[in-house]
């Protein structure tokens, strides 16, 4: 296997490696993102000094089908060193996503890992600005992820939720359906029509962003890991 046909990306490989190492304690020297970039992906430009927002997603292969279902997804909009961010959220998303039970070691061979580096953030709605300066639909399906913060009509508490760029395409949502599902995801299951019909009264802000997404399956990961172990 040559450098040119190494699957995945340094970020996706490292995220999978962090979970793999959590379960399987290697006797050899631990790999770092820096070493992975230099050894496996020397032609891929990665700024190791960059602080970035990111999400790590785990999907599990369905039995006897070449399909995967969500098993965990957590990330951060805070700017963290890429190495630290991937290392932390590869495990948090696998073990601490409250929607799912923690991933077990026996599931690892069925996993596919996605690492999404977020960039190009832009506020498209700000409740402090005039309507003319705002447009909650100023984003493109399939290209942009959306983060929504809004005020709950009942509690007046600020709630928030986000969907990564590919979610809307996978779910076949239009822009209005995306906002309705964001409101529901944030834990507000009633008054959705009221919020949408009068969003200027409830929306605090809407941020669009783009994602640089890469993925790697367990079989691809193990093939690359075995190769680097031989070096």
C-alpha positions, 0 to 999 in steps of 0.5 A: 500500500503506497502513500497515495492510496492510504484510505481516510485522513490523518484526522479520521485515522487518529480518531479511530486510533484513540478509541482502539487504543482505549480498548487495546493497550499497545505495547509499542510507542503510542502514535501521535497525530504529528507522526501519523501526518508525517508517516502516512499522509505526508501530502495532506496539508494539516496545520498541527498548530491550528485550534479548531472546532470539530465533531467525531461521529461513530456509526455501526455496521448493520448485520449482513448489510453494507449500511451503518447506523449512528452510534455516537456523535459529540463535538465542540464549537470551542477552538481546541488544538487539533490533536487534543480535540480529536483525542478527547472527542473520539472517546467522548462521542463513543462513550458518553453520548447519552442517546446511546449506551457506551460503545463496547470493545466487541463493537469496534470491528463494526465501526466507521469513524467520521471526523468533521473539522468545522470552519467558515462560521458566519452569523446569519441571524442575530436578534440584536440586529434588524430584520433587514440584516438577518436571513435565517435561510441564508445557507445551502443544504448539503454545504452548511451546518446550522447552530440555533439558539432560541428562547423556550416559550415556557421557561424563557431559558436559552436552548441550543442545538446543531446539525452537521452539514450532511444530516439534512441531506440524509434526512431529506429535510428542507430548511424549515424542517431543519429548524423544526428539528433543531427546536425539537432536538434542543428539548422543546417538543411543543409550541414549535409552530409558535416559535417558527411563525414568530421566530423573530421573537424567539430566535437568539441567533443562527450560525452557519458553518462548513465542515471538512469531513473524512471517514475510515472503516475499521478494516481500512484502519486496521490495514493502515495500522498494520502497515505502520506497525511494520515500519 
